Amino acid sequence: GPGLTYVDTSGHTPGHMAVLVESGRDRLMVVGDALPHAAVAFARPGWRLAADVDHERSAATRRRLLDQLSSDRMPIIGFHFPFPGHGHVERAGDAFRFHAA
């Protein structure tokens, strides 16, 4: 639909997609299971997570996605994030942090 762009975030599962929602200058990304845990996936994006189907691809996807989100300071919604489930990503050296809104 208008204002929706699907972003390849495969690795957790084949064909997994995040959704970029845009309205005017406002943007938000719904990351789904590409970032499955607000502490572990951000602090250690390269770790092998048991729920990922393709460990190498999911780690590369997490790094790429976190780098983009932190650089753009884009708001995000994640399915497994702490309440309220949305916030933004901040770079922390070689890792990242989730900040709830």
C-alpha positions in Angstrom: 0.0 0.0 0.0 1.0 3.6 -0.2 3.7 4.5 2.3 4.8 0.9 2.9 8.1 -0.5 1.8 9.1 -4.1 2.5 12.7 -4.6 3.6 14.6 -7.9 3.3 15.5 -9.1 6.8 15.8 -12.8 6.0 17.9 -15.0 8.2 15.6 -15.5 11.2 13.3 -17.2 8.7 13.6 -17.4 4.9 11.8 -14.4 3.3 11.4 -12.5 6.6 10.6 -8.9 6.0 10.5 -5.7 8.0 8.1 -3.0 7.0 9.1 0.7 6.6 6.1 2.9 7.1 6.4 6.5 5.7 4.0 9.4 5.8 5.4 12.7 4.7 8.7 13.2 6.5 7.7 10.7 9.3 9.2 7.2 9.2 8.9 4.1 11.3 10.2 0.5 10.9 8.4 -2.5 12.1 11.3 -5.0 12.5 9.3 -8.1 13.4 11.6 -11.0 14.4 14.7 -9.5 12.7 15.7 -8.2 16.2 14.2 -10.9 18.4 15.5 -9.7 21.8 16.0 -6.0 22.8 19.1 -6.8 25.0 20.9 -9.7 23.3 20.3 -8.8 19.6 21.5 -5.3 20.2 24.4 -5.9 22.4 25.7 -9.0 20.5 24.2 -8.8 16.9 26.7 -11.5 15.7 25.7 -14.1 18.2 24.1 -17.3 16.9 20.5 -17.3 18.2 18.8 -20.7 18.4 15.6 -19.5 16.8 17.3 -18.3 13.6 17.1 -20.6 10.6 20.2 -19.2 8.9 22.6 -18.1 11.6 25.2 -16.3 9.3 22.5 -14.4 7.3 20.5 -13.4 10.4 23.7 -12.0 12.1 24.6 -10.0 9.0 21.0 -8.8 8.7 21.0 -7.7 12.4 24.2 -5.8 12.0 23.1 -4.1 8.8 19.7 -3.2 10.2 21.0 -1.9 13.5 23.6 0.2 11.7 21.0 1.7 9.5 18.5 2.3 12.3 21.0 4.0 14.5 22.4 6.1 11.7 19.0 7.3 10.7 17.6 7.6 14.2 14.5 5.9 12.9 11.8 4.9 15.3 11.2 1.2 15.5 8.6 -1.3 16.7 9.6 -4.8 17.7 7.5 -7.8 18.5 9.6 -8.9 21.5 10.7 -5.5 22.9 9.9 -4.4 26.5 6.8 -2.3 27.0 5.8 -0.2 25.2 7.5 -2.1 22.3 8.7 0.9 20.4 11.7 3.2 20.6 15.0 3.8 18.7 18.5 2.3 18.3 21.7 3.9 19.6 25.2 2.8 18.7 27.3 1.8 21.7 30.9 1.2 20.4 30.7 -2.1 18.4 27.3 -2.8 19.8 23.9 -1.1 20.0 21.3 -0.2 22.6 17.5 -0.1 22.4 15.9 2.9 24.0 12.1 2.5 24.7 10.0 5.5 23.8 
